[in-house]
Amino acid sequence: MKKITSLILTSLFSMAMNPAFAVDLSCHPLRDSRGHIKRSPWQVMKFKKAVACPATGKVQEGNKYTPCNGFVVDHITPLCLCGKDAPENMAWQSLAESKIKDKWERQACGGKGD
């Protein structure tokens, strides 16, 4: 677990220092009526149709739900830091990695986990 945590933190730091992943901290993402950042479920579906689940090796076919036990789709650059809600900004992430990154995102996004 320590090795995974170290790898994730190293990756996040490397991304933050890379100009290709530069984010505009003054951005203000669109929010819905409950205050959550707007996101499109269609973008996640497009990602799942293009990138196979690490657990099963299968991509989603049509609009049918395809489970990927132990993994979630996550935005590489968080939406709260003006990452795009698009398949090119998404990746499969294990549940353990997700918990670590979510904690980092809450800190980076001023306490909001969306």
C-alpha positions in Angstrom: 0.0 0.0 0.0 2.9 2.4 0.8 4.4 1.7 -2.6 1.1 2.5 -4.3 0.6 5.7 -2.3 4.2 6.8 -3.1 3.7 6.1 -6.8 0.4 8.0 -6.9 1.8 11.0 -5.0 4.9 11.0 -7.3 2.7 10.9 -10.3 0.5 13.7 -9.1 3.5 15.9 -8.3 5.1 15.1 -11.7 1.8 16.1 -13.4 1.6 19.3 -11.4 5.1 20.3 -12.5 4.4 19.4 -16.2 3.3 22.3 -18.3 1.0 20.0 -20.3 -1.0 19.5 -17.1 -1.0 23.1 -16.0 -4.3 24.2 -14.6 -5.9 27.6 -14.3 -6.5 28.0 -10.5 -8.7 31.0 -11.2 -11.2 29.0 -13.2 -14.8 28.5 -12.1 -16.3 25.2 -13.3 -20.0 25.2 -14.0 -22.1 23.9 -11.1 -25.6 22.4 -10.9 -28.4 23.6 -8.6 -26.9 21.5 -5.7 -23.5 23.1 -6.1 -21.8 20.1 -7.6 -19.6 20.5 -10.7 -21.6 19.6 -13.8 -20.4 16.4 -15.5 -21.7 14.3 -18.4 -22.4 10.6 -17.9 -22.1 10.3 -21.7 -18.4 11.2 -21.5 -17.8 8.3 -19.0 -19.7 6.0 -21.4 -17.5 7.1 -24.3 -14.4 6.4 -22.2 -15.7 2.9 -21.2 -16.3 2.1 -24.8 -12.8 3.0 -25.8 -10.7 1.8 -22.8 -11.0 -1.8 -21.5 -11.6 -2.5 -17.9 -8.4 -3.6 -16.2 -10.2 -6.3 -14.2 -12.0 -7.9 -17.2 -10.3 -6.7 -20.3 -13.7 -5.8 -21.7 -15.0 -2.5 -23.1 -18.6 -1.4 -22.7 -20.8 -2.4 -25.7 -23.7 -0.2 -26.6 -25.5 1.5 -23.7 -25.5 -1.7 -21.6 -23.8 -1.3 -18.2 -20.6 -3.3 -17.9 -19.2 -3.8 -14.4 -15.5 -3.4 -13.6 -15.2 -4.7 -10.1 -12.5 -3.0 -8.0 -12.0 -0.1 -10.4 -13.6 3.3 -11.1 -13.3 5.9 -13.8 -11.7 9.1 -12.6 -10.7 12.4 -14.1 -6.9 12.7 -14.3 -7.0 16.5 -13.8 -9.8 17.1 -11.4 -12.8 19.0 -12.6 -12.5 21.4 -9.7 -9.1 22.4 -11.2 -10.6 22.9 -14.6 -9.8 19.5 -16.0 -11.9 18.6 -19.0 -15.0 16.3 -18.6 -13.8 14.3 -21.6 -12.5 10.8 -22.2 -8.9 12.0 -22.8 -8.9 13.3 -19.2 -10.2 10.0 -17.7 -8.4 6.8 -16.5 -9.3 3.6 -14.7 -8.3 3.7 -11.1 -8.3 1.1 -8.4 -10.6 1.8 -5.4 -7.5 2.1 -3.2 -5.9 4.6 -5.5 -9.2 6.4 -5.8 -9.4 7.0 -2.0 -5.9 8.4 -1.9 -6.5 10.7 -4.9 -9.9 11.9 -3.5 -8.2 13.0 -0.3 -5.6 14.9 -2.3 -8.3 16.5 -4.5 -10.3 17.7 -1.4 -7.1 19.5 -0.2 -6.3 20.9 -3.7 -9.9 22.0 -4.3 -10.5 23.8 -1.1 -12.3 21.1 0.8 -14.7 20.1 -2.0 -14.5 16.6 -3.2 -16.2 17.1 -6.5 
